[in-house]
Amino acid sequence: EAQVTQNPRYLITVTGKKLTVTCSQNMNHEYMSWYRQDPGLGLRQIYYSMNVEVTDKGDVPEGYKVSRKEKRNFPLILESPSPNQTSLYFCASAPRVTVNSPLHFGNGTRLTVT
Amino acid sequence: AQTVTQSQPEMSVQEAETVTLSCTYDTSESDYYLFWYKQPPSRQMILVIRQEAYKQQNATENRFSVNFQKAAKSFSLKISDSQLGDAAMYFCAYRRTSRGGSNYKLTFGKGTLLTVNP
């Protein structure tokens, strides 16, 4: 089944403890992206990747890192999480940017930082 | 920068009735895409309907249809014969037409929470 898989689904951590949220897609998509969803703000893009080893900042990149060493994986790294990063996170992927295709979303990761 | 505005934080509808969710957007582009996504309590982001700006005909998907007014920059979603399973948060989103090397970014509105009453 074609899908975007995020893990974990829920994560509770403490301030300053490094964490990684994994994202994997099995559709051979070139494009991948991370969004965060906050009440009253909708979804906002954190980082995106056009292809392997090509990443760039979205609208709210502060406090996050990403890497794209393989086409299928795009982990989101929080080196020193803070309570304002408590949010619902979504990974998404799409075929080549020039193809008219909707984004495929993962099922989300609910992160709580205390 | 593009912005998307959903002016109705919450809406409610009786089962089997029709409801319309509003969305306006701001852009200087002439070619772009517009989307409605549904997010049920399971948190999944489900694409409901998509509209290409260059198409004058309004998109339709079963009970879901849009009223796309390009000059007014308006993109409302109409749900006919509402069902209990339609209860969800609905997001309107904008995406510029992709050109080589550009970000495939969706700009979302803040969402409208739809309640369906039996």
Interface residues (C-beta under 8 A of the other chain):
Chain A: Y31 S33 Y35 G40 L41 G42 L43 R44 Q45 Y48 M50 D56 G58 L88 F90 A92 A94 V97 T98 V99 N100 P102 L103 F105 N107 G108 R110
Chain B: V4 P9 Y33 F35 S42 R43 Q44 M45 L47 R50 E52 F91 A93 S98 R99 G100 G101 S102 N103 Y104 K105 L106 F108 G109 K110 G111
